[in-house]
Amino acid sequence: MQLDIDIEGWPAGEWEALAERAAQAAGEGEPLLANPRLMASLLFTSDAEVHALNREWRGRDKPTNVLSFPMLERDELEGLAPEGPPVMLGDIALAYETCAREAAEKAVPLEHHTAHLIVHGLLHLAGHDHVDSDAQAEQMEALETAILAKLGIPDPYGE
């Protein structure tokens, strides 16, 4: 998968390299994300920008940590041949202030929490969800945990 990364309003850091590593690990954990034709955009931005996106596209008038906007259905991904022109998988936006606050509350490095949210967003783009049932949530969390382990990041759901 190819990433188009835009960083606005985040402190200096290795965010692009972190995103590339997270996407690579996500492709190892969820084979649909390993298709070389796939492209995804990743916006590192502010709470204000994510708040506006959340209000406009989801009808929720508040910021959130990560938003995902898939452009393909899971069955389209499953049938996508590895050869051919690039195909846009979707967009992800990460809100700095919310991510930083959550990392501090969890007492984890911001880089670990950010990698988790990138993986979480990519799995949403691949058709995974966690809102319809506990079983879906457990499956998605297990996949996230396995992918993050490839990056040396501890289980974000562990006690």
MODELLER restraints for C-alpha pairs under 7 A, 6 or more apart:
rsr = mdl.restraints
at = mdl.atoms
rsr.add(forms.Gaussian(group=physical.xy_distance, feature=features.Distance(at['CA:1:A'], at['CA:33:A']), mean=6.53, stdev=0.5))
rsr.add(forms.Gaussian(group=physical.xy_distance, feature=features.Distance(at['CA:1:A'], at['CA:34:A']), mean=5.85, stdev=0.5))
rsr.add(forms.Gaussian(group=physical.xy_distance, feature=features.Distance(at['CA:1:A'], at['CA:35:A']), mean=6.03, stdev=0.5))
rsr.add(forms.Gaussian(group=physical.xy_distance, feature=features.Distance(at['CA:1:A'], at['CA:36:A']), mean=4.97, stdev=0.5))
rsr.add(forms.Gaussian(group=physical.xy_distance, feature=features.Distance(at['CA:1:A'], at['CA:37:A']), mean=6.49, stdev=0.5))
rsr.add(forms.Gaussian(group=physical.xy_distance, feature=features.Distance(at['CA:1:A'], at['CA:38:A']), mean=4.83, stdev=0.5))
rsr.add(forms.Gaussian(group=physical.xy_distance, feature=features.Distance(at['CA:1:A'], at['CA:39:A']), mean=5.58, stdev=0.5))
rsr.add(forms.Gaussian(group=physical.xy_distance, feature=features.Distance(at['CA:2:A'], at['CA:38:A']), mean=6.24, stdev=0.5))
rsr.add(forms.Gaussian(group=physical.xy_distance, feature=features.Distance(at['CA:2:A'], at['CA:39:A']), mean=4.67, stdev=0.5))
rsr.add(forms.Gaussian(group=physical.xy_distance, feature=features.Distance(at['CA:2:A'], at['CA:40:A']), mean=6.46, stdev=0.5))
rsr.add(forms.Gaussian(group=physical.xy_distance, feature=features.Distance(at['CA:3:A'], at['CA:39:A']), mean=5.71, stdev=0.5))
rsr.add(forms.Gaussian(group=physical.xy_distance, feature=features.Distance(at['CA:3:A'], at['CA:40:A']), mean=5.05, stdev=0.5))
rsr.add(forms.Gaussian(group=physical.xy_distance, feature=features.Distance(at['CA:3:A'], at['CA:41:A']), mean=5.64, stdev=0.5))
rsr.add(forms.Gaussian(group=physical.xy_distance, feature=features.Distance(at['CA:3:A'], at['CA:42:A']), mean=6.83, stdev=0.5))
rsr.add(forms.Gaussian(group=physical.xy_distance, feature=features.Distance(at['CA:4:A'], at['CA:40:A']), mean=6.21, stdev=0.5))
rsr.add(forms.Gaussian(group=physical.xy_distance, feature=features.Distance(at['CA:4:A'], at['CA:41:A']), mean=4.55, stdev=0.5))
rsr.add(forms.Gaussian(group=physical.xy_distance, feature=features.Distance(at['CA:4:A'], at['CA:42:A']), mean=6.08, stdev=0.5))
rsr.add(forms.Gaussian(group=physical.xy_distance, feature=features.Distance(at['CA:5:A'], at['CA:16:A']), mean=6.71, stdev=0.5))
rsr.add(forms.Gaussian(group=physical.xy_distance, feature=features.Distance(at['CA:5:A'], at['CA:41:A']), mean=5.90, stdev=0.5))
rsr.add(forms.Gaussian(group=physical.xy_distance, feature=features.Distance(at['CA:5:A'], at['CA:42:A']), mean=4.83, stdev=0.5))
rsr.add(forms.Gaussian(group=physical.xy_distance, feature=features.Distance(at['CA:5:A'], at['CA:43:A']), mean=5.98, stdev=0.5))
rsr.add(forms.Gaussian(group=physical.xy_distance, feature=features.Distance(at['CA:6:A'], at['CA:42:A']), mean=6.35, stdev=0.5))
rsr.add(forms.Gaussian(group=physical.xy_distance, feature=features.Distance(at['CA:6:A'], at['CA:43:A']), mean=4.92, stdev=0.5))
rsr.add(forms.Gaussian(group=physical.xy_distance, feature=features.Distance(at['CA:6:A'], at['CA:44:A']), mean=6.16, stdev=0.5))
rsr.add(forms.Gaussian(group=physical.xy_distance, feature=features.Distance(at['CA:7:A'], at['CA:43:A']), mean=6.00, stdev=0.5))
rsr.add(forms.Gaussian(group=physical.xy_distance, feature=features.Distance(at['CA:7:A'], at['CA:44:A']), mean=4.65, stdev=0.5))
rsr.add(forms.Gaussian(group=physical.xy_distance, feature=features.Distance(at['CA:7:A'], at['CA:45:A']), mean=6.32, stdev=0.5))
rsr.add(forms.Gaussian(group=physical.xy_distance, feature=features.Distance(at['CA:8:A'], at['CA:44:A']), mean=5.87, stdev=0.5))
rsr.add(forms.Gaussian(group=physical.xy_distance, feature=features.Distance(at['CA:8:A'], at['CA:45:A']), mean=4.91, stdev=0.5))
rsr.add(forms.Gaussian(group=physical.xy_distance, feature=features.Distance(at['CA:9:A'], at['CA:45:A']), mean=5.42, stdev=0.5))
rsr.add(forms.Gaussian(group=physical.xy_distance, feature=features.Distance(at['CA:9:A'], at['CA:46:A']), mean=5.79, stdev=0.5))
rsr.add(forms.Gaussian(group=physical.xy_distance, feature=features.Distance(at['CA:10:A'], at['CA:44:A']), mean=6.70, stdev=0.5))
rsr.add(forms.Gaussian(group=physical.xy_distance, feature=features.Distance(at['CA:10:A'], at['CA:45:A']), mean=6.52, stdev=0.5))
rsr.add(forms.Gaussian(group=physical.xy_distance, feature=features.Distance(at['CA:10:A'], at['CA:96:A']), mean=6.05, stdev=0.5))
rsr.add(forms.Gaussian(group=physical.xy_distance, feature=features.Distance(at['CA:18:A'], at['CA:115:A']), mean=6.69, stdev=0.5))
rsr.add(forms.Gaussian(group=physical.xy_distance, feature=features.Distance(at['CA:19:A'], at['CA:115:A']), mean=6.77, stdev=0.5))
rsr.add(forms.Gaussian(group=physical.xy_distance, feature=features.Distance(at['CA:19:A'], at['CA:118:A']), mean=6.86, stdev=0.5))
rsr.add(forms.Gaussian(group=physical.xy_distance, feature=features.Distance(at['CA:22:A'], at['CA:115:A']), mean=5.84, stdev=0.5))
rsr.add(forms.Gaussian(group=physical.xy_distance, feature=features.Distance(at['CA:22:A'], at['CA:118:A']), mean=6.72, stdev=0.5))
rsr.add(forms.Gaussian(group=physical.xy_distance, feature=features.Distance(at['CA:22:A'], at['CA:119:A']), mean=6.16, stdev=0.5))
rsr.add(forms.Gaussian(group=physical.xy_distance, feature=features.Distance(at['CA:23:A'], at['CA:119:A']), mean=6.86, stdev=0.5))
rsr.add(forms.Gaussian(group=physical.xy_distance, feature=features.Distance(at['CA:25:A'], at['CA:147:A']), mean=5.70, stdev=0.5))
rsr.add(forms.Gaussian(group=physical.xy_distance, feature=features.Distance(at['CA:25:A'], at['CA:150:A']), mean=6.34, stdev=0.5))
rsr.add(forms.Gaussian(group=physical.xy_distance, feature=features.Distance(at['CA:26:A'], at['CA:33:A']), mean=6.69, stdev=0.5))
rsr.add(forms.Gaussian(group=physical.xy_distance, feature=features.Distance(at['CA:26:A'], at['CA:119:A']), mean=6.09, stdev=0.5))
rsr.add(forms.Gaussian(group=physical.xy_distance, feature=features.Distance(at['CA:26:A'], at['CA:147:A']), mean=5.80, stdev=0.5))
rsr.add(forms.Gaussian(group=physical.xy_distance, feature=features.Distance(at['CA:27:A'], at['CA:33:A']), mean=4.51, stdev=0.5))
rsr.add(forms.Gaussian(group=physical.xy_distance, feature=features.Distance(at['CA:27:A'], at['CA:34:A']), mean=4.23, stdev=0.5))
rsr.add(forms.Gaussian(group=physical.xy_distance, feature=features.Distance(at['CA:28:A'], at['CA:34:A']), mean=6.77, stdev=0.5))
rsr.add(forms.Gaussian(group=physical.xy_distance, feature=features.Distance(at['CA:29:A'], at['CA:143:A']), mean=6.92, stdev=0.5))
rsr.add(forms.Gaussian(group=physical.xy_distance, feature=features.Distance(at['CA:29:A'], at['CA:147:A']), mean=5.51, stdev=0.5))
rsr.add(forms.Gaussian(group=physical.xy_distance, feature=features.Distance(at['CA:32:A'], at['CA:77:A']), mean=6.43, stdev=0.5))
rsr.add(forms.Gaussian(group=physical.xy_distance, feature=features.Distance(at['CA:32:A'], at['CA:78:A']), mean=6.62, stdev=0.5))
rsr.add(forms.Gaussian(group=physical.xy_distance, feature=features.Distance(at['CA:32:A'], at['CA:126:A']), mean=6.90, stdev=0.5))
rsr.add(forms.Gaussian(group=physical.xy_distance, feature=features.Distance(at['CA:33:A'], at['CA:126:A']), mean=6.77, stdev=0.5))
rsr.add(forms.Gaussian(group=physical.xy_distance, feature=features.Distance(at['CA:35:A'], at['CA:82:A']), mean=5.61, stdev=0.5))
rsr.add(forms.Gaussian(group=physical.xy_distance, feature=features.Distance(at['CA:36:A'], at['CA:82:A']), mean=6.11, stdev=0.5))
rsr.add(forms.Gaussian(group=physical.xy_distance, feature=features.Distance(at['CA:37:A'], at['CA:82:A']), mean=6.07, stdev=0.5))
rsr.add(forms.Gaussian(group=physical.xy_distance, feature=features.Distance(at['CA:37:A'], at['CA:83:A']), mean=6.96, stdev=0.5))
rsr.add(forms.Gaussian(group=physical.xy_distance, feature=features.Distance(at['CA:37:A'], at['CA:84:A']), mean=6.82, stdev=0.5))
rsr.add(forms.Gaussian(group=physical.xy_distance, feature=features.Distance(at['CA:37:A'], at['CA:85:A']), mean=6.41, stdev=0.5))
rsr.add(forms.Gaussian(group=physical.xy_distance, feature=features.Distance(at['CA:37:A'], at['CA:86:A']), mean=4.50, stdev=0.5))
rsr.add(forms.Gaussian(group=physical.xy_distance, feature=features.Distance(at['CA:37:A'], at['CA:87:A']), mean=5.73, stdev=0.5))
rsr.add(forms.Gaussian(group=physical.xy_distance, feature=features.Distance(at['CA:38:A'], at['CA:86:A']), mean=5.86, stdev=0.5))
rsr.add(forms.Gaussian(group=physical.xy_distance, feature=features.Distance(at['CA:38:A'], at['CA:87:A']), mean=5.03, stdev=0.5))
rsr.add(forms.Gaussian(group=physical.xy_distance, feature=features.Distance(at['CA:38:A'], at['CA:88:A']), mean=5.87, stdev=0.5))
rsr.add(forms.Gaussian(group=physical.xy_distance, feature=features.Distance(at['CA:38:A'], at['CA:89:A']), mean=5.85, stdev=0.5))
rsr.add(forms.Gaussian(group=physical.xy_distance, feature=features.Distance(at['CA:39:A'], at['CA:86:A']), mean=6.64, stdev=0.5))
rsr.add(forms.Gaussian(group=physical.xy_distance, feature=features.Distance(at['CA:39:A'], at['CA:87:A']), mean=5.97, stdev=0.5))
rsr.add(forms.Gaussian(group=physical.xy_distance, feature=features.Distance(at['CA:39:A'], at['CA:88:A']), mean=4.79, stdev=0.5))
rsr.add(forms.Gaussian(group=physical.xy_distance, feature=features.Distance(at['CA:39:A'], at['CA:89:A']), mean=5.59, stdev=0.5))
rsr.add(forms.Gaussian(group=physical.xy_distance, feature=features.Distance(at['CA:40:A'], at['CA:88:A']), mean=5.94, stdev=0.5))
rsr.add(forms.Gaussian(group=physical.xy_distance, feature=features.Distance(at['CA:40:A'], at['CA:89:A']), mean=5.31, stdev=0.5))
rsr.add(forms.Gaussian(group=physical.xy_distance, feature=features.Distance(at['CA:40:A'], at['CA:90:A']), mean=5.14, stdev=0.5))
rsr.add(forms.Gaussian(group=physical.xy_distance, feature=features.Distance(at['CA:40:A'], at['CA:91:A']), mean=5.70, stdev=0.5))
rsr.add(forms.Gaussian(group=physical.xy_distance, feature=features.Distance(at['CA:41:A'], at['CA:90:A']), mean=6.52, stdev=0.5))
rsr.add(forms.Gaussian(group=physical.xy_distance, feature=features.Distance(at['CA:41:A'], at['CA:91:A']), mean=4.72, stdev=0.5))
rsr.add(forms.Gaussian(group=physical.xy_distance, feature=features.Distance(at['CA:41:A'], at['CA:92:A']), mean=6.19, stdev=0.5))
rsr.add(forms.Gaussian(group=physical.xy_distance, feature=features.Distance(at['CA:42:A'], at['CA:91:A']), mean=5.97, stdev=0.5))
rsr.add(forms.Gaussian(group=physical.xy_distance, feature=features.Distance(at['CA:42:A'], at['CA:92:A']), mean=4.82, stdev=0.5))
rsr.add(forms.Gaussian(group=physical.xy_distance, feature=features.Distance(at['CA:42:A'], at['CA:93:A']), mean=5.88, stdev=0.5))
rsr.add(forms.Gaussian(group=physical.xy_distance, feature=features.Distance(at['CA:43:A'], at['CA:92:A']), mean=6.14, stdev=0.5))
rsr.add(forms.Gaussian(group=physical.xy_distance, feature=features.Distance(at['CA:43:A'], at['CA:93:A']), mean=4.61, stdev=0.5))
rsr.add(forms.Gaussian(group=physical.xy_distance, feature=features.Distance(at['CA:43:A'], at['CA:94:A']), mean=6.19, stdev=0.5))
rsr.add(forms.Gaussian(group=physical.xy_distance, feature=features.Distance(at['CA:44:A'], at['CA:93:A']), mean=6.00, stdev=0.5))
rsr.add(forms.Gaussian(group=physical.xy_distance, feature=features.Distance(at['CA:44:A'], at['CA:94:A']), mean=4.98, stdev=0.5))
rsr.add(forms.Gaussian(group=physical.xy_distance, feature=features.Distance(at['CA:44:A'], at['CA:95:A']), mean=6.57, stdev=0.5))
rsr.add(forms.Gaussian(group=physical.xy_distance, feature=features.Distance(at['CA:45:A'], at['CA:93:A']), mean=6.84, stdev=0.5))
rsr.add(forms.Gaussian(group=physical.xy_distance, feature=features.Distance(at['CA:45:A'], at['CA:94:A']), mean=5.88, stdev=0.5))
rsr.add(forms.Gaussian(group=physical.xy_distance, feature=features.Distance(at['CA:45:A'], at['CA:95:A']), mean=5.28, stdev=0.5))
rsr.add(forms.Gaussian(group=physical.xy_distance, feature=features.Distance(at['CA:45:A'], at['CA:96:A']), mean=5.99, stdev=0.5))
rsr.add(forms.Gaussian(group=physical.xy_distance, feature=features.Distance(at['CA:46:A'], at['CA:95:A']), mean=4.77, stdev=0.5))
rsr.add(forms.Gaussian(group=physical.xy_distance, feature=features.Distance(at['CA:46:A'], at['CA:96:A']), mean=5.15, stdev=0.5))
rsr.add(forms.Gaussian(group=physical.xy_distance, feature=features.Distance(at['CA:46:A'], at['CA:97:A']), mean=6.49, stdev=0.5))
rsr.add(forms.Gaussian(group=physical.xy_distance, feature=features.Distance(at['CA:47:A'], at['CA:63:A']), mean=5.53, stdev=0.5))
rsr.add(forms.Gaussian(group=physical.xy_distance, feature=features.Distance(at['CA:47:A'], at['CA:95:A']), mean=4.69, stdev=0.5))
rsr.add(forms.Gaussian(group=physical.xy_distance, feature=features.Distance(at['CA:47:A'], at['CA:96:A']), mean=6.22, stdev=0.5))
rsr.add(forms.Gaussian(group=physical.xy_distance, feature=features.Distance(at['CA:47:A'], at['CA:97:A']), mean=5.79, stdev=0.5))
rsr.add(forms.Gaussian(group=physical.xy_distance, feature=features.Distance(at['CA:47:A'], at['CA:98:A']), mean=6.51, stdev=0.5))
rsr.add(forms.Gaussian(group=physical.xy_distance, feature=features.Distance(at['CA:48:A'], at['CA:63:A']), mean=6.93, stdev=0.5))
rsr.add(forms.Gaussian(group=physical.xy_distance, feature=features.Distance(at['CA:50:A'], at['CA:63:A']), mean=5.57, stdev=0.5))
rsr.add(forms.Gaussian(group=physical.xy_distance, feature=features.Distance(at['CA:50:A'], at['CA:64:A']), mean=6.76, stdev=0.5))
rsr.add(forms.Gaussian(group=physical.xy_distance, feature=features.Distance(at['CA:50:A'], at['CA:93:A']), mean=6.75, stdev=0.5))
rsr.add(forms.Gaussian(group=physical.xy_distance, feature=features.Distance(at['CA:50:A'], at['CA:95:A']), mean=5.86, stdev=0.5))
rsr.add(forms.Gaussian(group=physical.xy_distance, feature=features.Distance(at['CA:51:A'], at['CA:61:A']), mean=6.54, stdev=0.5))
rsr.add(forms.Gaussian(group=physical.xy_distance, feature=features.Distance(at['CA:51:A'], at['CA:62:A']), mean=5.04, stdev=0.5))
rsr.add(forms.Gaussian(group=physical.xy_distance, feature=features.Distance(at['CA:51:A'], at['CA:63:A']), mean=3.92, stdev=0.5))
rsr.add(forms.Gaussian(group=physical.xy_distance, feature=features.Distance(at['CA:51:A'], at['CA:64:A']), mean=6.91, stdev=0.5))
rsr.add(forms.Gaussian(group=physical.xy_distance, feature=features.Distance(at['CA:54:A'], at['CA:60:A']), mean=5.51, stdev=0.5))
rsr.add(forms.Gaussian(group=physical.xy_distance, feature=features.Distance(at['CA:54:A'], at['CA:61:A']), mean=6.59, stdev=0.5))
rsr.add(forms.Gaussian(group=physical.xy_distance, feature=features.Distance(at['CA:54:A'], at['CA:62:A']), mean=6.80, stdev=0.5))
rsr.add(forms.Gaussian(group=physical.xy_distance, feature=features.Distance(at['CA:54:A'], at['CA:63:A']), mean=6.68, stdev=0.5))
rsr.add(forms.Gaussian(group=physical.xy_distance, feature=features.Distance(at['CA:55:A'], at['CA:61:A']), mean=4.70, stdev=0.5))
rsr.add(forms.Gaussian(group=physical.xy_distance, feature=features.Distance(at['CA:55:A'], at['CA:62:A']), mean=6.89, stdev=0.5))
rsr.add(forms.Gaussian(group=physical.xy_distance, feature=features.Distance(at['CA:64:A'], at['CA:95:A']), mean=6.80, stdev=0.5))
rsr.add(forms.Gaussian(group=physical.xy_distance, feature=features.Distance(at['CA:64:A'], at['CA:98:A']), mean=6.59, stdev=0.5))
rsr.add(forms.Gaussian(group=physical.xy_distance, feature=features.Distance(at['CA:65:A'], at['CA:94:A']), mean=5.82, stdev=0.5))
rsr.add(forms.Gaussian(group=physical.xy_distance, feature=features.Distance(at['CA:65:A'], at['CA:95:A']), mean=5.22, stdev=0.5))
rsr.add(forms.Gaussian(group=physical.xy_distance, feature=features.Distance(at['CA:65:A'], at['CA:98:A']), mean=5.34, stdev=0.5))
rsr.add(forms.Gaussian(group=physical.xy_distance, feature=features.Distance(at['CA:65:A'], at['CA:99:A']), mean=5.51, stdev=0.5))
rsr.add(forms.Gaussian(group=physical.xy_distance, feature=features.Distance(at['CA:66:A'], at['CA:92:A']), mean=6.95, stdev=0.5))
rsr.add(forms.Gaussian(group=physical.xy_distance, feature=features.Distance(at['CA:66:A'], at['CA:93:A']), mean=5.58, stdev=0.5))
rsr.add(forms.Gaussian(group=physical.xy_distance, feature=features.Distance(at['CA:66:A'], at['CA:94:A']), mean=4.59, stdev=0.5))
rsr.add(forms.Gaussian(group=physical.xy_distance, feature=features.Distance(at['CA:66:A'], at['CA:95:A']), mean=6.35, stdev=0.5))
rsr.add(forms.Gaussian(group=physical.xy_distance, feature=features.Distance(at['CA:66:A'], at['CA:117:A']), mean=6.45, stdev=0.5))
rsr.add(forms.Gaussian(group=physical.xy_distance, feature=features.Distance(at['CA:66:A'], at['CA:121:A']), mean=6.83, stdev=0.5))
rsr.add(forms.Gaussian(group=physical.xy_distance, feature=features.Distance(at['CA:67:A'], at['CA:92:A']), mean=5.55, stdev=0.5))
rsr.add(forms.Gaussian(group=physical.xy_distance, feature=features.Distance(at['CA:67:A'], at['CA:93:A']), mean=5.19, stdev=0.5))
rsr.add(forms.Gaussian(group=physical.xy_distance, feature=features.Distance(at['CA:67:A'], at['CA:94:A']), mean=6.70, stdev=0.5))
rsr.add(forms.Gaussian(group=physical.xy_distance, feature=features.Distance(at['CA:67:A'], at['CA:121:A']), mean=6.90, stdev=0.5))
rsr.add(forms.Gaussian(group=physical.xy_distance, feature=features.Distance(at['CA:68:A'], at['CA:91:A']), mean=5.78, stdev=0.5))
rsr.add(forms.Gaussian(group=physical.xy_distance, feature=features.Distance(at['CA:68:A'], at['CA:92:A']), mean=4.52, stdev=0.5))
rsr.add(forms.Gaussian(group=physical.xy_distance, feature=features.Distance(at['CA:68:A'], at['CA:93:A']), mean=6.68, stdev=0.5))
rsr.add(forms.Gaussian(group=physical.xy_distance, feature=features.Distance(at['CA:68:A'], at['CA:121:A']), mean=5.47, stdev=0.5))
rsr.add(forms.Gaussian(group=physical.xy_distance, feature=features.Distance(at['CA:68:A'], at['CA:124:A']), mean=6.52, stdev=0.5))
rsr.add(forms.Gaussian(group=physical.xy_distance, feature=features.Distance(at['CA:68:A'], at['CA:125:A']), mean=6.56, stdev=0.5))
rsr.add(forms.Gaussian(group=physical.xy_distance, feature=features.Distance(at['CA:69:A'], at['CA:90:A']), mean=5.42, stdev=0.5))
rsr.add(forms.Gaussian(group=physical.xy_distance, feature=features.Distance(at['CA:69:A'], at['CA:91:A']), mean=5.02, stdev=0.5))
rsr.add(forms.Gaussian(group=physical.xy_distance, feature=features.Distance(at['CA:69:A'], at['CA:92:A']), mean=6.31, stdev=0.5))
rsr.add(forms.Gaussian(group=physical.xy_distance, feature=features.Distance(at['CA:69:A'], at['CA:125:A']), mean=6.84, stdev=0.5))
rsr.add(forms.Gaussian(group=physical.xy_distance, feature=features.Distance(at['CA:70:A'], at['CA:89:A']), mean=6.12, stdev=0.5))
rsr.add(forms.Gaussian(group=physical.xy_distance, feature=features.Distance(at['CA:70:A'], at['CA:90:A']), mean=4.34, stdev=0.5))
rsr.add(forms.Gaussian(group=physical.xy_distance, feature=features.Distance(at['CA:70:A'], at['CA:91:A']), mean=6.51, stdev=0.5))
rsr.add(forms.Gaussian(group=physical.xy_distance, feature=features.Distance(at['CA:70:A'], at['CA:125:A']), mean=4.68, stdev=0.5))
rsr.add(forms.Gaussian(group=physical.xy_distance, feature=features.Distance(at['CA:71:A'], at['CA:88:A']), mean=6.71, stdev=0.5))
rsr.add(forms.Gaussian(group=physical.xy_distance, feature=features.Distance(at['CA:71:A'], at['CA:89:A']), mean=5.39, stdev=0.5))
rsr.add(forms.Gaussian(group=physical.xy_distance, feature=features.Distance(at['CA:71:A'], at['CA:90:A']), mean=4.84, stdev=0.5))
rsr.add(forms.Gaussian(group=physical.xy_distance, feature=features.Distance(at['CA:72:A'], at['CA:89:A']), mean=5.91, stdev=0.5))
rsr.add(forms.Gaussian(group=physical.xy_distance, feature=features.Distance(at['CA:73:A'], at['CA:127:A']), mean=6.55, stdev=0.5))
rsr.add(forms.Gaussian(group=physical.xy_distance, feature=features.Distance(at['CA:74:A'], at['CA:126:A']), mean=6.01, stdev=0.5))
rsr.add(forms.Gaussian(group=physical.xy_distance, feature=features.Distance(at['CA:74:A'], at['CA:127:A']), mean=5.03, stdev=0.5))
rsr.add(forms.Gaussian(group=physical.xy_distance, feature=features.Distance(at['CA:89:A'], at['CA:125:A']), mean=6.50, stdev=0.5))
rsr.add(forms.Gaussian(group=physical.xy_distance, feature=features.Distance(at['CA:90:A'], at['CA:125:A']), mean=6.20, stdev=0.5))
rsr.add(forms.Gaussian(group=physical.xy_distance, feature=features.Distance(at['CA:92:A'], at['CA:121:A']), mean=6.23, stdev=0.5))
rsr.add(forms.Gaussian(group=physical.xy_distance, feature=features.Distance(at['CA:99:A'], at['CA:114:A']), mean=6.80, stdev=0.5))
rsr.add(forms.Gaussian(group=physical.xy_distance, feature=features.Distance(at['CA:100:A'], at['CA:110:A']), mean=6.02, stdev=0.5))
rsr.add(forms.Gaussian(group=physical.xy_distance, feature=features.Distance(at['CA:103:A'], at['CA:109:A']), mean=6.24, stdev=0.5))
rsr.add(forms.Gaussian(group=physical.xy_distance, feature=features.Distance(at['CA:103:A'], at['CA:110:A']), mean=5.36, stdev=0.5))
rsr.add(forms.Gaussian(group=physical.xy_distance, feature=features.Distance(at['CA:103:A'], at['CA:113:A']), mean=5.86, stdev=0.5))
rsr.add(forms.Gaussian(group=physical.xy_distance, feature=features.Distance(at['CA:112:A'], at['CA:153:A']), mean=6.25, stdev=0.5))
rsr.add(forms.Gaussian(group=physical.xy_distance, feature=features.Distance(at['CA:116:A'], at['CA:148:A']), mean=6.75, stdev=0.5))
rsr.add(forms.Gaussian(group=physical.xy_distance, feature=features.Distance(at['CA:119:A'], at['CA:144:A']), mean=6.57, stdev=0.5))
rsr.add(forms.Gaussian(group=physical.xy_distance, feature=features.Distance(at['CA:120:A'], at['CA:144:A']), mean=6.61, stdev=0.5))
rsr.add(forms.Gaussian(group=physical.xy_distance, feature=features.Distance(at['CA:128:A'], at['CA:140:A']), mean=6.57, stdev=0.5))
rsr.add(forms.Gaussian(group=physical.xy_distance, feature=features.Distance(at['CA:129:A'], at['CA:136:A']), mean=6.27, stdev=0.5))
rsr.add(forms.Gaussian(group=physical.xy_distance, feature=features.Distance(at['CA:129:A'], at['CA:137:A']), mean=6.76, stdev=0.5))
rsr.add(forms.Gaussian(group=physical.xy_distance, feature=features.Distance(at['CA:129:A'], at['CA:140:A']), mean=6.81, stdev=0.5))
rsr.add(forms.Gaussian(group=physical.xy_distance, feature=features.Distance(at['CA:130:A'], at['CA:136:A']), mean=5.10, stdev=0.5))
rsr.add(forms.Gaussian(group=physical.xy_distance, feature=features.Distance(at['CA:130:A'], at['CA:137:A']), mean=3.93, stdev=0.5))
rsr.add(forms.Gaussian(group=physical.xy_distance, feature=features.Distance(at['CA:130:A'], at['CA:140:A']), mean=6.59, stdev=0.5))
rsr.add(forms.Gaussian(group=physical.xy_distance, feature=features.Distance(at['CA:131:A'], at['CA:137:A']), mean=6.80, stdev=0.5))
rsr.add(forms.Gaussian(group=physical.xy_distance, feature=features.Distance(at['CA:145:A'], at['CA:155:A']), mean=5.23, stdev=0.5))
rsr.add(forms.Gaussian(group=physical.xy_distance, feature=features.Distance(at['CA:145:A'], at['CA:156:A']), mean=6.91, stdev=0.5))
rsr.add(forms.Gaussian(group=physical.xy_distance, feature=features.Distance(at['CA:148:A'], at['CA:154:A']), mean=6.99, stdev=0.5))
